[in-house]
Amino acid sequence: MKQRVLVASNRGPVSYQFGADGSLASQRGGGGMIAGVTEGLAAIGPEADVTWVCAALSDADRAAAEGPHAAGEQGAHEEDRITVRMLDIPPDVFDRAYNNVANSALWFIHHLLYDIPNQPQFDHDFRRDWESYLTYNEAFADALAQEAREALSAEAGQDRPPSGGLRVLIQDYHLCLAPRMLREKLGGAARDVGIAHFSHTPWAPPDYYRLLPEQVGRALLDGILGADHAGFHAERWAAAFVECCAAILGAEVAPAGRTWRVTYRGHVTEVAVHPLGVDAPALRERARAGDVQAYVSTLRAVAADRKLIVRVDRTELSKNIVRGLAAYRELLATRPQWRGRVMHLAFAYPSRSALAEYRAYTDRVRRLAREITEEFGTPDWDPLILEVRDDYPRSLAACAVADVLLVNPVRDGMNLVAQEGPVLSERGCALVLSREAGAAATLAADALIVNPYDITETAEALHQALAMPDAERQRRSAALAAVAAADPPARWLGGQLAALRS
């Protein structure tokens, strides 16, 4: 019998754009979460019946949801054997829920980003924004409940007892309330549906989490505890969530092997760790494509015989690009032997330009990059190349040619770049990795671990990585690649589905 899976996330696996003639063209959705879920679903095979519920993020998405692309039900389209259902949430509601709550409050809380003497300020406007977050989650819960009822009715119509084969996978901090809302909408039918929530971000410890208004903090925890299974990328994030449940809700927490059982409002939620690695064969196959190899040739020519320090990030506050550039500057200032012998490739993707803090941060990144070039550059040596644009093939190529990969977030749920770099490396790369990345839990043995706030320590790690003997660098890189390939998306998603089946 076919396995029925419902997925819910803010961004979906496909997006639409208007052509010059007004026609609609689709492209795959981007981002690590989308890639992980999509690749994991593909591994389930054709026996799975998958519907993905997401928000329409643009006018083109809304036109596709309402127009001739829709396959029967409004907003439903087929994409790689996945039915994609886009929700046309009013733009003002979406903006307040997404930008003002999810990305300006919840993201800042879990990544510990607030400038505490000045922020946050949870005032009347925030309460209005919170109502939009409620409305946004309610829209997803309504759509999921409708899909679940139809699936259960179809099964009942075939004169079979409920198989418990319907699984709902709700993704990330945008949809913390949806599990509880869905459970309540399904009522007694919820016993025939397995509901999971996965957090791709870190989770704040209780003392920091309490910055949120009490009603908001309790509602978010209660929402996730509406699920049967709650997943995190690293043990420290799962443990912080469990601690918040106990300290703030008074929930009963019981360790159960490598998981926790959290009992609240008469319902038990299993909390577990599911590290997300990479599909190494698929990633290497993509890197062999002509567009990537063209970039490889270009980057090698630009570098000449110099060593390459590479970073690939979004211009996201938590990614810590400014301190990474400052560490490179200190390397050149304190280790003059590297001047003219090393080049830093800093490739960044624009991020959240709707938020003033992110625009200001991107400007600061560009300004510091110019200062480094002006301070150290010579007519025959450019110490730094910074590019802020969306270019996936360029990013793959940069990882392939890197001698050193710098990944220094102040806090990160996992970080796929730290895993992709060693997998793609052609000559072996040394990884300088923040202790605050979730990936540090699995990669620490062979990476050079740094405190992301310590610029001097990071500069010293860059020097150590550059000076590392080739054999040592290659040994470490191979070990890192093996660990990264050990938890591919299929295993990550399969573990969650197996937990729901049990």
N, C-alpha and C positions, 0 to 999 in steps of 0.2 A: 504494500500500500504506500502511496506517495506520502512523503513527509511534507507537512504544510508549515511554512515559516513566514512570519510577519516581521519586518524590520521597520523601525522608526528612527529617523534622524532629521536634524534641521536641514542639512544639505543632502541631496540625493545622488544617485549614481549617474545622473544625466542632467545636463542643463541645456537651455536653448538660447539662440541668438537670432536676431533679425538680419537677413541678408539685405543687400542694396535694393533689391526689388520687393522687399517686404516679406519674402518667404522665410520660413523657419528652418534652421539647421540645428542639429543636436551635437553635443560633444560629451565625452565622459566627464563626470565630476572629478574634482581634484581633492587632494588632502590624504593624510595617512589613514584616518579613520575610514574614509570611503574605500581606499585601496584595500585595507585589511578586511573589511566586511565583504567587499565584492569578491576578492580572491578566495576568502573562506567559503562563501556561498558556492562559487564555481566548483570547489572541491567536493561539495556534497553530491554533485552529479545531477543528471537529468531527472532522477526520481523525485527531486524536491520541487514543490510548488511554492514559489516565493513571491510575495508582494511587499514592495518597499514603499512606505509612506514618508513623504518629505514635504518641505515647504516650497512653494513657488517663490523663487528669490528675485525674479526680475519680471519686467513687463512681457518679455518673450516667453518666460516660463508660464505666466498667467494666460497668455494667448494660446500656448500649446495645450494647457489644461482645459481650456474652454472650446477650442476649435476642432478642426477635422482630425488632428492627431489623436484626439481622445478615443479610446477603444471602448465604446459603449458608455460605461460609467464616467461621469465627469472627472477629468484629471488622471485617467488611467492610460498608460502607454506600455508597450512591450519594449524591453531593452535587454538583449542578451538573455532571453528566457526569463527575465524578471519583470513582473508587472510593477510599473512605477506609478504610484498615485500621488499627484501633487496637490497640496492643499492651498487654496487661494485665501490666505489670511490677510485681512485688511492691512495695507502698508503701515498705517500709524500704529496699529497693535503690534505688528511684527517688529517695527523699529524700536519701540519701547521695550518689548520683551527681549529682543536679540541684543541690541546695542546697550540699552540702559541697565538691564538686569543681568543677562547672561554674560556679556563681555565686559561690562563696566563694574559689576559687583561680584558675581560668582567667580569669574576668571581671576579677578584681583584678590579675592579671598583665598582661593586654593593655591595661587602662586605667590602668596604673601607679598604683594606688590604695592600695597598702600603706603603713601607718605603719611605716617600716622599723625604727626602734629596737625596736618591739614585735612586729611581724608581718611575714612569716608564721612559723609554727612547724609544720613538717611532722613530726609525731610518729607514734606507733603508730596513733592514731585515724585520721590521714589515710591511712595505708596501708590500713586497713580500708575507708575511703571510696573509695580508688582501686580496690580490688577490685570495688566496686559499680559504679564507672564502667566498668570492663572488662565486667562482666556486662550492663550497660545497653546498651553499644555492640554486644555480642555478640547481644543480642536483635534489634536492628535489622538487623545483618548477616545473621542467620538468615532473617528475614522477607524481606529483599531478595533473598537467594540463592534462596529458594523461588519468589518471583515471577519472577525472572530465568530460572530453569530451566523453569518452566511456559511462559513466553513463547517461549523457544528451542525447546522441545519442540513447541509448537503450530506454529511456523514449519517445523520439520523435517517434521512430519506432513503438510504441504502440498506436500512434495516440492520445496521451494525451498532453495537454499543459504543459509546464514546471511547476512542482509543487513547486519548491523551496525547495524540500526535501533533497537536497544534502548539507551536512555540512562538513566542513574541520576544523579539530582541530589541530593546529600547536603548538608544545610544546617547550618552554624554550629558553634560551639565545643562544643556538647553531644555532637557525633558526630565528633570528630576521628579516632577509631580505626576507625570503620566502613569507610572505603574500603579499607584494607589487609585487614581481616577479610573483607570481601566478596570481594576479589580471590582470597584464599587459599581461601575456600570454593568458589568457582566453578572453581578449577583451570584446566585448559586452555580451558574455555568462556569464561573472562574475555576472550579475544581477540575474542569476538563481542559484547562489552558495553562501552559507553563509560561510564566512571565519572568524575563531577565532584564536587568539594567546593567549597563557597563559604563564606567567612568574612565574616559581616556585622559583625564587630567590627574594631577595629585589631589589629595584631600587634606584640608587644613587641620591642624591639631585643635583640640577643643578651645584653648585659650584664644587663639586667633579667630576661630570660627565664630566665637561669641561676639565678634564685632558686628555681625548681622543682627538686625532687629529680632527679638526673641521669636515673634510669630513667624517670621520668614525662616529663621534657622530651623525651627521645629518642623515647619511644613516641608522643607526640602528633605530632611531625614525621614519623616513619615512617608513622604512620597516614594522614596526609593525602597523603603521597607514594605511597600505594597507588592514588591516583586518577590518571587520565590527564590531568586538567585541574584546576588549583586557582585559584579566582578570589577577588579582593579588590575593594573599592570604590575604593581610591585607590592610586596608585603607591607611596606611602611605606609602606603596610602590606604590599604585595606584596614590596617590596624588603627590608623587615625580615624577612619570612618566609624569603626566599631566603638572606639573611645568616645566619639561624639554622641553616638546613640545611647551609650550608658550614662554619660555625664549630663546630657541635655534633655533626653527623653526619659531617662530612667529605665531604658529597655534592659531586659535580661540577656546577658551575653555569656555564651558557653563555648570555649575552645573545643574544636572537634578535629583533631589531627592537624592538617595544614589549612583548615578552614575555621570559620566561626559560625555558630548558630545564634541568631539574634531574634528573640521573641518579643513582640510588641503588638498590642491590641489583639491578642489571641492568634497571631499569625507568626510563623517561623520563616525567616529569611536566611538562607545560606550565603555567607560572604566568603569569597575565594579569590585567589590570585591567578591570573591568566596572562603571562608575559606574551607580548606580540613581537615576533621576529619577522624575517623576510622570506619570500619565496626566491631562494637563491638561483635556481635554474632559470626561472622566468626573468629575473632581474639581469642576469648575465646575458641572456638572449637579447633582451631589449638594448643592452649596452653595445651589442655587436652591430646594431643597425647603422645605416649610413649616416644619418643625421648626428648621432653621437660620435661616431668615428671621425667625422669632419671636425667636430669640436676638439677631439683628442689631438688631432694633428695640429690644429691652430694653437692650442694651449702649450703643446710641446715646443712649437716654434717660438712662441712668446717667451717661454721660460728659458730657452736655450739649455745651458748645462746647470742652471740654478736649481736648488731644492725648492719645492713648493709646499707652502702651508695653505691648506684649503679650509674654508668654512662654507656651508650651504645652509641657509636659515631663512625664515621669514623675518621681516623687520618688526618683530614682536618683542614687547618689553621683556618678557621672561627669557628670551634667547640670549640676552646679555652681550650683544654685539659690541656695544661701546667699551665694556671692560676687556673684551677680547682684542679690540684694536689697541687699547691702552697697553695691554700686555705685549703685543707685537712691537709697539713703540718703545717700551722699556727694554725688550730684547735687543733692538738695534742700538739703543743708547748705552746699554751696559755690556753688550757683547759685540764690539765693533768688528770682530772677525767675520760676522755674518753679513756685513754690509756688502752689497754687490753679489753675494753668493746665495741669497734667498729671495723669494717673491711670495707675497701673500695674495691669494685669490679669495676675495670675499664676495660671494654670490648670494644675493638676497632676493626674496620675493616680497613685493609690497603686501602689507597686512593692515586691515582695519582702518583704512584711510578716512572713514567716517568719524573716527574718534580723534579729538584734538591731541590727546596724549601721544597717539601713534604717529601723527604727522610731525609733531615736535621731535619725537625720538628719531624718526627717519632723517630729519634735517640734521640732528646732532651726529648721527652716524656719518652722513656725507661730509659734514664739516670736519670731523676728526680725521677722516680719510684724507682730505685735502691737506690738513696740517702735517700728517705723516709724510706725504709725498713732497711737500715743500721743504720739510726739515731734512730729509735724508736722500731724496732723489738726486740723481746725477744725469748728465746728458745721455749716458749709455746704460742707465739702470733705473727702472721704475719699481720702487719697493712694494707697491700695492696697487692692485686692480680691484676696484669696487664697482659692481653692477647691481642695480636695483630694478629687476624686471623678472617676469615670469618666463622661465626657460628651462623646462625639464631636461631636454637632451644635454644642454650645457652643464647642468648640475651632475648628471651621470658621468659626463666626461671629466669633470673636475675631480670627482671621487676616484676615477680610474687612474689619474695621473698624480694624485697626491702622494707626497712623501710623509706629510703630517696632516692629520685631520683634527681640527679644533672644534670641540662641541662643549660649550661652557655655560649652559643655561643656569639661571639662578634657581630654577625649579622646573621640572618637566615630568609629565606622566610616564613617558617611556623614552622616546626619541629614536626614530627610525634611521636618521642620517648616521648616527653612531654605529649602526649595524650595517647599513648599506655601503658605507665607505670601505671597510675591510673586505666585504664580499666582492666589490667591484675592483679593488686595487689590483693593478697589473704587476707592480714590483714589490708590493707589501707596504702598508702605511702604518705609521705609529699613531695611536689615538690618544689625544689629550682630552680627558673627559671629566666633566663636573661630577662631583660626588652627589649633587642634588638631582641628577637625571635618574629616572626610574631604571634606565638601562644599566646604570652602574651596579645594580644588584646582580646582574649576570655577567658583566664585562670587566669588573674591577680587577680580576686576576692578571689580565694582560694589557690593560690600558694604563696610562699615566693619570692618576686621579688627582684632581685639584679642587680646592675651595674656590668657587666661582667669584667670590668677593675679593680674593687675594690676588692682586695684579702681579706682584713680584713672584709669588709661587707659580702662577700661570706662565710668566715669562721664563722662569727657570725650567718648567716642564717643556716648554717649546724648545729651549736650548738642548735639553736632554734628548728630546725626540729627534731633533736635527742631527745630533752627534751620535745617535745610536748606530752601532755596527749593522751592516746590511743583513747579516744572518739573524741577528736578534730581532730586528724590525720585521723581517719576513716570518720568523717563528711566531711572534706575537700576533701579527696580522692574520696568519692562517688560523691560529687558535680563536681569535675574535670572530672570524668568518664562520667557523664551525659552530660557535655558540649562537650566532645570529641566525643561522640556518636551522637550528634545532627546534625552534618554535615558529614555524611558518603560519600564515593566516589560517590555513586549513585546520591545523592543530589548535590554534587559539579559539577559533569559532566552534570547532568540534567539541572542545572541552566544555564550553558553555551549554551546547545542545545536550551533551551527555549528562551534565549536571541536572538539567531540567527533566530529562527522561527518568533519572533516578529518583 
